[in-house]
Amino acid sequence: MNATSAPRSTIEGLSVSVVVYRPDMAKLQSTLASLGAACDALIARRPGFPIALHLIDNGGLPDVSATLDALRAHGVVCTIVAGHGNVGYGRGHNLAIERISSRYHLVLNPDIELEHDALDHALDFFEAHPEAGLITPWIGDEQGDQQFLCRRYPTLLDLFARGFLPAQLRRLFKRRLALYEMRDRINAHDVVWDPPIVSGCFMLFRTSVLKELKGFDARYFLYFEDYDLSLRAHDVTRVVYTPAVRVLHHGGGAARKGSAHIQMFAASAYKFFRRFGWKWL
C-alpha cells in the first residue's frame, strides 16, 4: 500500500468502503456527494458520531482530492488505500474490512446514490432490532422504478435468462424470474426478514458480523461474491430488507459490459455453484 493509506481505524461509529477500478468519475462523485449528505443527516441526530470512508483504488483512480475534501467537510475521515493493484471486488473491500473496528460497516458501490436519510433510517432499524446483522435497502433505477435485487437461490436457467436473453425472449420467463427476484414479497413498504441473497451494491453490516464472516471470499474476482456472503451471513445473523432505507443504482448487467465481464461472470458462477450446490432448472 502506498503513502495515502492510513493507520488502522479505531472508530466506534460507521465505516464505509468503496472499491473502484478506472471509475466513471461522474458516478463516483455523485455517490460520494450523496454519501456526504446522508452523513450530514446521520450526524444531525447523532452529534459527534464518527464516520470513516475507505476508498480502495484497484487502479486508474484520478485525483479526487477535492471530492474527498468536500466529504471531510461533512465530518467524514477519508482514506485512500492504493498500491495493491487490481485485486478484485471482494478482496478490495477486505482491505478495508481488515482495518476497521467500527460498530457498523457499509459495503458501497461507486454507482449508488443514497437518499439523504438512508443511513439514519438504517441505524434506527439496527438499534430497534438487535437480531438484524445485515440490511439491504429499497433500490431504484435511474427512472426511480424499483429494482428487485433480493434473490432466491438461483438456477442456471434463471441466471442465463435474466442476464443474457434479449428482452423479447426474456418475457417467456417472466413468471419464473419474478419468483427468483422475490417480486411476490419485496415491495416499497414491507420489511422482509431473511431474503436468501441480497445485492452487494449496498450491504450495511454490524461490523462484528462481517468480522465473524471474515469478509468476502477472495476466490471470486468479480460477480457472485455478494451471493456467497449473503448465504454465509444467514449462518450467523438475520438479513433484512428495509425499504425505509432507499438508494438509486446506476449499474448494469455483465452481458452489457462485454465479453471479459461475461467470462468473469461464468467463472464466478462456477465457483459459486461448486461451493453451494448446482441447481439447473
Sequence and secondary structure as in RCSB ss.txt:
>XXXX:A:sequence
MNATSAPRSTIEGLSVSVVVYRPDMAKLQSTLASLGAACDALIARRPGFPIALHLIDNGGLPDVSATLDALRAHG
VVCTIVAGHGNVGYGRGHNLAIERISSRYHLVLNPDIELEHDALDHALDFFEAHPEAGLITPWIGDEQGDQQFLC
RRYPTLLDLFARGFLPAQLRRLFKRRLALYEMRDRINAHDVVWDPPIVSGCFMLFRTSVLKELKGFDARYFLYFE
DYDLSLRAHDVTRVVYTPAVRVLHHGGGAARKGSAHIQMFAASAYKFFRRFGWKWL
>XXXX:A:secstr
  TT  S    SSEEEEEEESS  HHHHHHHHHHHHHHHHHHHHHSTT  EEEEEEE S     HHHHHHHHHTT
EEEEEE SS    HHHHHHHHHTT   SEEEEE TTEEE TTHHHHHHHHHHH TTEEEEEEEEE TTS EE   
B    HHHHHHHHHS HHHHGGGHHHHHHHTTTTT  SS  EE  SB  TTEEEEEHHHHHHHTSS TT SSSSH
HHHHHHHHTTTSEEEEEEEEEEEE    GGGG HHHHHHHHHHHHHHHHHH     
